[in-house]
Amino acid sequence: MTFLAPLFSPRSVAVLGVSRNPAKLGHRLLKNVLDYGFPGSVHPVNPSGEPILGLPTVAKVADLPSDIDLALVSLPSPEVLPAVKALAARQVRVAVILSSGFGEVDAEGQALQAELRIAAAESGMRLVGPNCMGVYSKPGKLNGTYFWDLPRTAGGISVVSQSGAYGGLIIRHLGSLGLGLSKFLSIGNQVDLEIADLLDDLADDPETTLIAAFIESVRDGKRFVEAACRATERKPVVVLKGGRTEAGRRAAGSHTGALAGTFEVYQAAFRHSGIVACRETEEFFDAVQCLAIGKRRPGGRGVAIVTVSGGPSVIAADTAEAVGLSVPAMPAPVRQRLGKLLPSFAALGNPVDLTPQVDPANIAEAARLVLSQDEIAGAVAINVGLDLPEFADGLIQASRSSGKPLVACAVDVPGVVEKFKAAGVPIYATPERAVRAYRALTLTARERESREPQTAPPRVPAALRRLLETGRGPLPYDAARRLLAAYGIPFCPEGRAGSSAEALKVASRLGFPVVVKAERPGLLHKTEAGAVRVDIRTPGEVQAACREMTKRLGPGPFLVQQQVKRGVELLMGGKRDPTFGPVVVCGTGGILAEALGDISLRLAPLSLEGAREMLKEGLKGRLLQGVRGMPPCDPAPLMEILLAVSRLLTDHPRILELDLNPVIASGKNALAVDALLTRSGRIGQFARSRCPPSAGGLAPRRTPESLPARPALPGGAGARPHGPSHTLGPTSTDQAQRASDGPSRPTRGRAAPPGGSCTRRRSPSAHFGRTGRRACWSRYPGGCRPRSPEVRRGVWGRTERACLERNPSPGVPRTGESGSTPESSPSSAGTRWPHPGRRPLSPWQRGRAAQPEGFP
């Protein structure tokens, strides 16, 4: 049984905010619970204490019986926090807060939402919402939502939505198609339970065969990717991401930052996880339908388009290539055999147009011939207006005999539609929709890219490492080049000059033609500033270029480079996304990089297959194959550069952005001619540990097998108990191995030995769940005491981490509290901090305290 059994299969439900007025949402909520036949006990709460809908009520939460599984909270927002605390005191396991007026409204609502998070953390109770539409479970016969017309058809689709209204739209569409719904959860503001928790839970749910999700944002990108990878190994996951336009938030410091926007990074994360990502509502609904109905998966990208309607088949072929499918032509022997079965004017390539004059007796053999080809992994059948049952029968037989999937576009052909439906063939009203739905099948069948074996980081000089790790902003070009060269990224021959005379000497040594660039602090984009002169062929041109740049930009050093011969200019680099961590970027480069917008993104660490795929995508893929008389470029050196960028971002968490623009590829060579490396003022989110390094290592995480079983639910189901001493979040044995970059949730471990380093540890009073509460031991002489709840909230940003600090005296307040100096604190008389006037923070604590509001 999954860890969210109290949510989806509760034995008892409390409903708060119940009203006798049928127009009130609280009345509708209770009525929905009763109308859908919930078999467990129901406990309405109403201040009057009078019966409602035939059920006795209690006047207050304190009168509820203890150990209730699920509470549905439909109260005004000011009343929610006291109710949640009262529910926690009654040992309620999960509370779904349907009320609005929290973090989605204003700062006051955000503060109230933070209080909810703390209340849940201290009690061990899990929270869903607030600002959500509730929970539905067909197996549990529970409708704990405001929706009164949910489909009652049994099925395997489970829906998770951050938007309640959009969740209702999904459910209504599934009902119109006759598709059964297993579970639905509207997660709203994700104060506690988030999308990753649901993916983890539904991955283990035997009653769920497909997960459909509407996502607006993800708090913990790394954990989301881990949960999604685990889920997609077992069942399809289809996602529609809301909020695609992020131009106003994009970084302007580099081409990489400008091109790798938030939505593009989400798309890379979805691809990495094996998720079927959709851009529009119609595409999302069609993909869900196709994956729910279609049972076969294609073994490749080649698709056959078989039709009796010529025009729509052309549109289908165009759409197939546009979405990354291939439409391979039929081999000559196959065309000859098809020619004997079809009219002389039939199209025998691909699309295969049988024509309306086809002999119905020959359709099955023609379809079998087409689908028997190795290059063909499946078929899209198109029939507009010719209601020929043999057309459907022939395609269905060919699909079954070959084991290859079939998707159909059928319009004004009721007999054909009926046969396709009976055979479980997804049907769509336009050829574009049919092809895009078929593409969803290919995405779920794609093999996951294997990870490259981790190698030891190359040796970086100590001075260069200090410069990288202590500064912030752009790294000086000469230092950036040395670091990149240490990772094997090749650069063109060059030399640095402090004057025009030295520039002339360097140019003479390199050999003409050369390129002269002005090196000035803060000069990020040299072309825009007029700080680049190319194709310099004489000593006089070198001196003239230096004089002109000095006059306009002031005195300073120059960079003289050997001019690289003509080739394909690429942008290569990466960025550290605040949600998902390091991302590798590759695109068409040069001065038109941002204008063209031709980029490919992958999450780091990058695989060899991932690097190869990046170079094949978009305009750059066609350029690398050779255009306008240029020879094709060998992808091997370019792949090595991309892999080096991936290793660099993974090894050095302070690198915020890396921009190699351009990398010039020609034949078997690839050289970088410019680089911009920007450092962050803090350690990257995913490369740092959640606590300072521990000499003793990590204590193993508790696994489901190590936890006691919860009393059995009706039907023999069981679940782990919920409370302060139990982690309610999803666990797996492999998660205990996340010692390299910090686990997404801390583990129960040892206290720090005297004078020792910090170990990850849970405080006895803190519940960690998935809201990010942490407890920490810090290195200070003397005893330890916990931070007060007042200080715990807000010090570390939105996650409210708890910290147990080693203080010189048990009563001394901490940095950030009022009067946190030894002189002003009555309890610290005679005590001195290591630094006068203020107790110092460790480097790790300084980095955490400096996080901007909203940083996960």
FENDA-V757381 format. One record per pair of residues at least 4 apart in sequence whose C-alpha atoms are under 6 Angstrom apart, sorted by the first residue. I is the first residue (numbers start at 1). J is the second residue. D is the distance in Angstrom with one decimal. If there is no record, write none. Layout:
# FENDA-V757381
i->I j->J d->D
i->I j->J d->D
This chain:
# FENDA-V757381
i->1 j->718 d->5.7
i->1 j->719 d->5.8
i->2 j->201 d->5.7
i->3 j->719 d->5.9
i->5 j->9 d->5.0
i->6 j->10 d->4.4
i->6 j->69 d->5.1
i->8 j->137 d->5.6
i->9 j->140 d->4.8
i->10 j->69 d->5.4
i->11 j->40 d->5.0
i->12 j->40 d->5.2
i->12 j->41 d->4.7
i->12 j->42 d->6.0
i->12 j->68 d->5.5
i->12 j->69 d->5.5
i->13 j->42 d->5.0
i->13 j->70 d->4.8
i->13 j->71 d->5.5
i->14 j->42 d->5.8
i->14 j->43 d->4.5
i->14 j->44 d->5.7
i->14 j->71 d->4.6
i->15 j->44 d->4.7
i->15 j->71 d->5.8
i->15 j->72 d->4.8
i->16 j->45 d->5.0
i->16 j->73 d->4.8
i->16 j->74 d->5.7
i->17 j->26 d->5.3
i->17 j->74 d->4.9
i->17 j->75 d->5.0
i->18 j->26 d->4.3
i->18 j->27 d->5.3
i->18 j->46 d->5.7
i->19 j->26 d->5.4
i->19 j->27 d->4.8
i->22 j->27 d->5.5
i->26 j->74 d->5.9
i->29 j->146 d->5.5
i->31 j->35 d->5.9
i->32 j->143 d->5.7
i->33 j->142 d->6.0
i->33 j->143 d->5.1
i->33 j->144 d->5.7
i->36 j->141 d->5.9
i->37 j->141 d->5.8
i->38 j->141 d->5.0
i->38 j->142 d->5.3
i->44 j->57 d->4.9
i->45 j->57 d->5.4
i->45 j->58 d->5.0
i->45 j->59 d->5.8
i->46 j->59 d->5.1
i->47 j->59 d->4.2
i->48 j->59 d->5.8
i->49 j->57 d->5.0
i->49 j->58 d->4.9
i->49 j->59 d->4.5
i->50 j->57 d->5.8
i->51 j->55 d->5.1
i->51 j->56 d->4.3
i->51 j->57 d->5.5
i->66 j->90 d->4.8
i->66 j->91 d->5.9
i->67 j->91 d->5.1
i->67 j->92 d->5.5
i->68 j->92 d->4.8
i->69 j->92 d->5.6
i->69 j->93 d->5.0
i->70 j->94 d->5.0
i->70 j->95 d->5.7
i->71 j->95 d->4.6
i->72 j->95 d->6.0
i->72 j->96 d->5.0
i->73 j->96 d->6.0
i->73 j->97 d->4.8
i->73 j->98 d->5.9
i->74 j->98 d->5.5
i->74 j->99 d->5.3
i->75 j->99 d->5.9
i->77 j->101 d->5.7
i->87 j->92 d->5.6
i->88 j->92 d->5.6
i->88 j->123 d->5.8
i->93 j->125 d->5.0
i->93 j->722 d->5.8
i->94 j->125 d->5.6
i->94 j->126 d->4.7
i->94 j->127 d->5.8
i->95 j->127 d->5.0
i->96 j->127 d->5.9
i->96 j->128 d->4.6
i->97 j->129 d->5.2
i->97 j->130 d->4.7
i->98 j->130 d->5.6
i->98 j->131 d->5.3
i->98 j->132 d->4.8
i->98 j->133 d->5.6
i->99 j->130 d->5.9
i->99 j->131 d->5.3
i->100 j->131 d->4.3
i->101 j->105 d->5.7
i->102 j->109 d->3.8
i->102 j->110 d->5.6
i->102 j->113 d->5.7
i->103 j->109 d->4.8
i->103 j->110 d->3.9
i->105 j->109 d->6.0
i->120 j->124 d->5.8
i->120 j->125 d->5.1
i->121 j->766 d->6.0
i->121 j->767 d->4.5
i->122 j->765 d->6.0
i->122 j->766 d->5.2
i->122 j->767 d->5.6
i->123 j->724 d->5.5
i->124 j->723 d->4.4
i->124 j->724 d->4.5
i->124 j->767 d->5.4
i->127 j->192 d->5.4
i->128 j->187 d->5.7
i->128 j->193 d->5.6
i->129 j->187 d->4.9
i->129 j->188 d->4.6
i->129 j->189 d->5.3
i->129 j->190 d->5.4
i->130 j->188 d->5.7
i->130 j->189 d->5.6
i->131 j->188 d->5.1
i->132 j->164 d->5.5
i->132 j->186 d->5.3
i->132 j->187 d->5.8
i->132 j->188 d->4.4
i->133 j->145 d->5.4
i->133 j->164 d->5.0
i->133 j->186 d->5.5
i->134 j->144 d->5.5
i->134 j->145 d->4.3
i->134 j->186 d->5.5
i->135 j->144 d->5.0
i->135 j->145 d->5.5
i->135 j->184 d->5.7
i->135 j->185 d->4.6
i->136 j->142 d->5.5
i->136 j->143 d->4.6
i->136 j->144 d->5.7
i->136 j->183 d->5.5
i->136 j->184 d->4.9
i->137 j->141 d->5.9
i->137 j->142 d->5.1
i->137 j->182 d->6.0
i->137 j->183 d->4.4
i->138 j->182 d->5.2
i->151 j->175 d->5.5
i->153 j->180 d->4.6
i->154 j->180 d->4.6
i->154 j->181 d->6.0
i->155 j->180 d->3.6
i->155 j->181 d->4.9
i->155 j->182 d->5.4
i->156 j->182 d->5.2
i->156 j->207 d->5.8
i->156 j->208 d->4.6
i->156 j->209 d->4.8
i->157 j->181 d->5.0
i->157 j->182 d->5.4
i->157 j->208 d->5.8
i->157 j->210 d->4.9
i->157 j->211 d->6.0
i->158 j->182 d->5.3
i->158 j->183 d->4.5
i->158 j->184 d->5.7
i->158 j->211 d->5.0
i->159 j->184 d->4.7
i->159 j->211 d->5.9
i->159 j->212 d->4.8
i->159 j->213 d->5.7
i->160 j->184 d->5.9
i->160 j->185 d->5.1
i->160 j->186 d->6.0
i->160 j->213 d->4.7
i->161 j->167 d->5.4
i->161 j->186 d->5.0
i->161 j->213 d->5.4
i->161 j->214 d->4.6
i->162 j->186 d->5.7
i->162 j->187 d->5.1
i->162 j->188 d->4.8
i->162 j->215 d->5.8
i->164 j->186 d->5.5
i->174 j->179 d->5.1
i->175 j->179 d->5.9
i->190 j->194 d->5.1
i->192 j->771 d->5.0
i->196 j->224 d->4.8
i->196 j->227 d->5.7
i->198 j->202 d->5.9
i->199 j->203 d->5.9
i->199 j->227 d->5.9
i->200 j->227 d->5.4
i->203 j->231 d->4.6
i->209 j->235 d->5.9
i->210 j->235 d->5.7
i->210 j->236 d->5.2
i->211 j->237 d->4.8
i->212 j->237 d->5.9
i->212 j->238 d->4.8
i->212 j->239 d->6.0
i->213 j->239 d->4.8
i->214 j->239 d->5.8
i->214 j->240 d->5.0
i->215 j->241 d->4.9
i->216 j->241 d->5.8
i->216 j->242 d->4.8
i->221 j->579 d->4.8
i->221 j->580 d->4.3
i->222 j->580 d->5.6
i->224 j->228 d->6.0
i->225 j->229 d->6.0
i->225 j->273 d->5.8
i->228 j->273 d->5.6
i->229 j->273 d->4.6
i->232 j->236 d->5.4
i->232 j->274 d->6.0
i->237 j->275 d->5.3
i->238 j->275 d->6.0
i->238 j->276 d->4.7
i->239 j->277 d->5.0
i->240 j->278 d->5.1
i->244 j->263 d->5.1
i->250 j->258 d->5.5
i->250 j->261 d->5.7
i->251 j->257 d->4.9
i->251 j->258 d->5.3
i->252 j->258 d->5.5
i->256 j->260 d->5.8
i->256 j->659 d->5.9
i->260 j->264 d->5.9
i->268 j->601 d->5.7
i->268 j->602 d->5.2
i->270 j->275 d->5.0
i->271 j->275 d->6.0
i->278 j->284 d->5.3
i->286 j->437 d->5.6
i->287 j->437 d->4.9
i->287 j->440 d->5.7
i->288 j->292 d->5.9
i->290 j->294 d->5.5
i->290 j->426 d->5.5
i->290 j->437 d->6.0
i->293 j->424 d->5.9
i->296 j->405 d->5.0
i->297 j->405 d->6.0
i->297 j->441 d->5.7
i->297 j->445 d->5.8
i->298 j->377 d->5.0
i->298 j->378 d->5.9
i->298 j->442 d->5.8
i->299 j->377 d->5.5
i->300 j->377 d->5.3
i->301 j->325 d->5.1
i->301 j->326 d->5.8
i->302 j->326 d->4.7
i->302 j->327 d->5.6
i->302 j->375 d->5.8
i->302 j->376 d->4.8
i->302 j->377 d->5.3
i->303 j->327 d->5.4
i->303 j->376 d->5.3
i->303 j->377 d->5.7
i->303 j->378 d->5.2
i->303 j->379 d->5.3
i->304 j->379 d->4.6
i->305 j->351 d->4.6
i->305 j->379 d->5.7
i->305 j->380 d->4.9
i->306 j->351 d->5.9
i->306 j->352 d->4.9
i->306 j->381 d->4.9
i->307 j->353 d->4.9
i->307 j->381 d->5.7
i->307 j->382 d->4.7
i->307 j->383 d->5.9
i->308 j->353 d->5.4
i->308 j->354 d->5.1
i->308 j->355 d->4.5
i->308 j->356 d->5.5
i->308 j->383 d->5.8
i->309 j->383 d->5.9
i->316 j->431 d->5.2
i->316 j->432 d->5.8
i->320 j->325 d->5.0
i->321 j->325 d->5.0
i->321 j->326 d->5.7
i->329 j->349 d->5.1
i->329 j->350 d->5.1
i->330 j->349 d->5.1
i->335 j->339 d->6.0
i->335 j->348 d->5.5
i->341 j->362 d->5.9
i->342 j->358 d->5.8
i->346 j->353 d->5.6
i->346 j->354 d->5.7
i->346 j->355 d->5.9
i->347 j->352 d->5.4
i->347 j->353 d->4.8
i->348 j->352 d->5.1
i->354 j->358 d->5.9
i->360 j->390 d->5.8
i->363 j->394 d->5.6
i->364 j->394 d->3.7
i->367 j->395 d->5.8
i->367 j->398 d->5.8
i->368 j->372 d->6.0
i->368 j->398 d->4.7
i->378 j->404 d->5.0
i->378 j->405 d->5.0
i->379 j->406 d->5.0
i->380 j->406 d->5.8
i->380 j->407 d->4.9
i->380 j->408 d->5.4
i->381 j->408 d->4.6
i->382 j->408 d->5.8
i->382 j->409 d->4.7
i->382 j->410 d->6.0
i->383 j->410 d->4.9
i->384 j->410 d->5.8
i->384 j->411 d->4.8
i->385 j->412 d->5.1
i->385 j->413 d->5.7
i->387 j->413 d->4.4
i->387 j->415 d->6.0
i->387 j->416 d->5.9
i->389 j->416 d->5.3
i->390 j->394 d->5.8
i->392 j->416 d->5.5
i->399 j->403 d->5.7
i->399 j->404 d->5.2
i->407 j->425 d->5.8
i->407 j->426 d->5.3
i->408 j->427 d->4.8
i->409 j->427 d->5.5
i->409 j->428 d->4.8
i->409 j->429 d->5.7
i->409 j->430 d->5.9
i->409 j->431 d->5.7
i->409 j->434 d->5.8
i->420 j->425 d->5.1
i->421 j->425 d->5.7
i->428 j->434 d->5.5
i->451 j->607 d->5.0
i->452 j->607 d->5.2
i->466 j->470 d->5.7
i->467 j->471 d->5.9
i->472 j->679 d->4.7
i->472 j->680 d->5.3
i->472 j->681 d->5.1
i->473 j->678 d->5.1
i->473 j->679 d->4.9
i->474 j->677 d->5.6
i->474 j->678 d->4.2
i->475 j->480 d->6.0
i->475 j->677 d->5.6
i->475 j->678 d->5.9
i->477 j->481 d->6.0
i->481 j->485 d->5.9
i->484 j->489 d->5.5
i->485 j->489 d->5.0
i->487 j->644 d->5.9
i->489 j->641 d->5.7
i->490 j->671 d->5.4
i->491 j->671 d->5.0
i->491 j->672 d->4.7
i->491 j->673 d->5.9
i->492 j->671 d->5.8
i->492 j->673 d->5.9
i->493 j->561 d->5.9
i->493 j->562 d->5.6
i->494 j->560 d->5.5
i->494 j->561 d->4.1
i->495 j->506 d->6.0
i->495 j->559 d->6.0
i->495 j->560 d->5.4
i->496 j->558 d->5.9
i->496 j->559 d->4.7
i->497 j->502 d->5.1
i->497 j->503 d->5.0
i->497 j->557 d->5.6
i->497 j->558 d->5.1
i->498 j->557 d->4.3
i->500 j->543 d->5.5
i->500 j->546 d->5.6
i->507 j->511 d->5.8
i->510 j->562 d->6.0
i->512 j->537 d->5.3
i->513 j->535 d->5.5
i->513 j->536 d->5.2
i->513 j->537 d->4.6
i->513 j->563 d->5.8
i->514 j->535 d->5.9
i->514 j->536 d->5.2
i->514 j->561 d->5.5
i->514 j->562 d->4.6
i->514 j->563 d->4.7
i->515 j->533 d->5.7
i->515 j->534 d->4.5
i->515 j->560 d->5.7
i->515 j->561 d->5.1
i->515 j->563 d->5.7
i->516 j->532 d->5.9
i->516 j->533 d->5.3
i->516 j->559 d->5.8
i->516 j->560 d->4.7
i->517 j->531 d->5.5
i->517 j->532 d->4.5
i->517 j->558 d->5.6
i->517 j->559 d->5.0
i->518 j->531 d->5.1
i->518 j->558 d->4.7
i->519 j->557 d->5.4
i->519 j->558 d->5.3
i->526 j->531 d->4.8
i->527 j->531 d->5.9
i->527 j->532 d->5.7
i->536 j->541 d->6.0
i->549 j->553 d->5.6
i->550 j->554 d->4.6
i->550 j->555 d->5.0
i->567 j->664 d->5.7
i->567 j->665 d->5.3
i->567 j->666 d->4.8
i->568 j->664 d->5.5
i->568 j->665 d->5.1
i->569 j->589 d->5.0
i->569 j->590 d->5.7
i->569 j->662 d->5.4
i->569 j->663 d->5.6
i->569 j->664 d->4.6
i->570 j->587 d->5.7
i->570 j->588 d->4.6
i->570 j->589 d->3.9
i->570 j->662 d->5.3
i->570 j->663 d->5.0
i->571 j->586 d->5.6
i->571 j->587 d->5.0
i->571 j->588 d->5.6
i->571 j->589 d->4.1
i->571 j->660 d->5.9
i->571 j->661 d->4.8
i->571 j->662 d->5.4
i->572 j->585 d->5.7
i->572 j->586 d->4.6
i->572 j->660 d->5.1
i->573 j->584 d->6.0
i->573 j->585 d->5.2
i->573 j->658 d->4.9
i->573 j->659 d->4.6
i->573 j->660 d->5.6
i->574 j->583 d->5.3
i->574 j->584 d->4.3
i->574 j->585 d->5.0
i->574 j->657 d->5.7
i->574 j->658 d->5.1
i->575 j->582 d->5.8
i->575 j->583 d->5.4
i->575 j->656 d->5.5
i->575 j->657 d->4.2
i->576 j->581 d->5.0
i->576 j->582 d->4.3
i->576 j->656 d->5.1
i->577 j->581 d->4.7
i->577 j->582 d->6.0
i->581 j->686 d->5.9
i->582 j->604 d->5.5
i->583 j->602 d->5.8
i->583 j->603 d->4.5
i->583 j->604 d->5.4
i->584 j->601 d->5.7
i->584 j->602 d->5.3
i->585 j->600 d->5.8
i->585 j->601 d->4.8
i->586 j->599 d->5.5
i->586 j->600 d->5.3
i->587 j->598 d->5.2
i->587 j->599 d->4.0
i->588 j->593 d->5.8
i->588 j->598 d->5.7
i->588 j->620 d->5.4
i->589 j->593 d->4.5
i->589 j->662 d->5.5
i->590 j->662 d->5.3
i->592 j->596 d->6.0
i->600 j->614 d->5.6
i->604 j->646 d->5.5
i->605 j->646 d->5.6
i->606 j->646 d->5.9
i->611 j->639 d->5.5
i->615 j->621 d->5.5
i->616 j->621 d->4.2
i->617 j->621 d->5.2
i->623 j->627 d->6.0
i->624 j->632 d->5.6
i->624 j->633 d->5.2
i->625 j->632 d->4.5
i->626 j->630 d->5.1
i->626 j->631 d->5.0
i->626 j->632 d->4.1
i->633 j->666 d->5.5
i->633 j->667 d->4.4
i->634 j->667 d->5.8
i->634 j->668 d->4.9
i->647 j->651 d->5.9
i->653 j->683 d->5.5
i->653 j->684 d->4.7
i->653 j->687 d->5.5
i->654 j->679 d->5.5
i->654 j->680 d->5.1
i->654 j->683 d->5.1
i->654 j->684 d->5.8
i->655 j->679 d->4.7
i->656 j->678 d->5.5
i->656 j->679 d->5.1
i->656 j->680 d->5.2
i->657 j->677 d->5.8
i->657 j->678 d->5.1
i->658 j->676 d->5.8
i->658 j->677 d->4.5
i->659 j->675 d->5.5
i->659 j->676 d->4.9
i->660 j->674 d->5.8
i->660 j->675 d->4.6
i->661 j->674 d->5.7
i->663 j->671 d->5.5
i->663 j->672 d->4.2
i->664 j->670 d->5.5
i->664 j->671 d->5.4
i->665 j->669 d->5.8
i->665 j->670 d->4.2
i->682 j->847 d->5.5
i->687 j->741 d->5.0
i->688 j->741 d->5.8
i->689 j->741 d->5.5
i->689 j->742 d->4.3
i->690 j->742 d->5.6
i->692 j->758 d->5.6
i->694 j->757 d->5.2
i->694 j->758 d->5.2
i->694 j->759 d->5.0
i->699 j->749 d->4.6
i->700 j->736 d->5.7
i->701 j->736 d->5.2
i->701 j->747 d->5.1
i->703 j->731 d->5.9
i->709 j->719 d->5.9
i->709 j->720 d->4.9
i->710 j->718 d->5.6
i->710 j->719 d->4.7
i->710 j->720 d->4.6
i->710 j->721 d->5.0
i->712 j->716 d->5.5
i->712 j->717 d->5.4
i->712 j->718 d->4.5
i->713 j->717 d->4.8
i->713 j->718 d->5.6
i->722 j->726 d->6.0
i->724 j->767 d->5.6
i->727 j->769 d->5.8
i->728 j->769 d->5.6
i->729 j->769 d->5.0
i->738 j->742 d->5.9
i->738 j->743 d->5.0
i->748 j->761 d->5.0
i->748 j->762 d->5.3
i->749 j->760 d->5.9
i->749 j->761 d->4.8
i->752 j->756 d->5.7
i->752 j->758 d->5.5
i->752 j->759 d->5.9
i->758 j->777 d->5.1
i->758 j->778 d->5.5
i->761 j->775 d->5.8
i->762 j->775 d->5.4
i->763 j->775 d->5.8
i->768 j->773 d->5.0
i->772 j->799 d->5.3
i->773 j->800 d->5.9
i->773 j->801 d->4.5
i->774 j->801 d->4.6
i->774 j->802 d->5.1
i->775 j->802 d->4.7
i->775 j->803 d->4.7
i->776 j->803 d->4.5
i->776 j->804 d->5.2
i->777 j->804 d->5.1
i->777 j->805 d->5.3
i->778 j->805 d->5.1
i->778 j->806 d->5.8
i->780 j->806 d->4.7
i->780 j->807 d->5.9
i->781 j->808 d->5.9
i->782 j->807 d->5.6
i->782 j->808 d->4.6
i->783 j->806 d->5.4
i->783 j->807 d->5.6
i->784 j->805 d->5.6
i->784 j->806 d->4.3
i->784 j->807 d->5.8
i->785 j->804 d->5.8
i->786 j->804 d->4.5
i->788 j->792 d->6.0
i->792 j->800 d->5.9
i->792 j->802 d->5.4
i->793 j->800 d->4.7
i->794 j->800 d->5.5
i->796 j->800 d->5.6
i->796 j->801 d->6.0
i->796 j->849 d->5.6
i->797 j->853 d->5.6
i->798 j->854 d->5.8
i->811 j->827 d->5.5
i->812 j->827 d->5.8
i->812 j->828 d->5.6
i->813 j->820 d->5.3
i->814 j->820 d->5.6
i->815 j->820 d->5.4
i->819 j->824 d->5.4
i->821 j->837 d->5.5
i->821 j->838 d->5.4
i->822 j->828 d->5.4
i->833 j->839 d->5.5
i->841 j->845 d->5.7
i->841 j->846 d->5.9
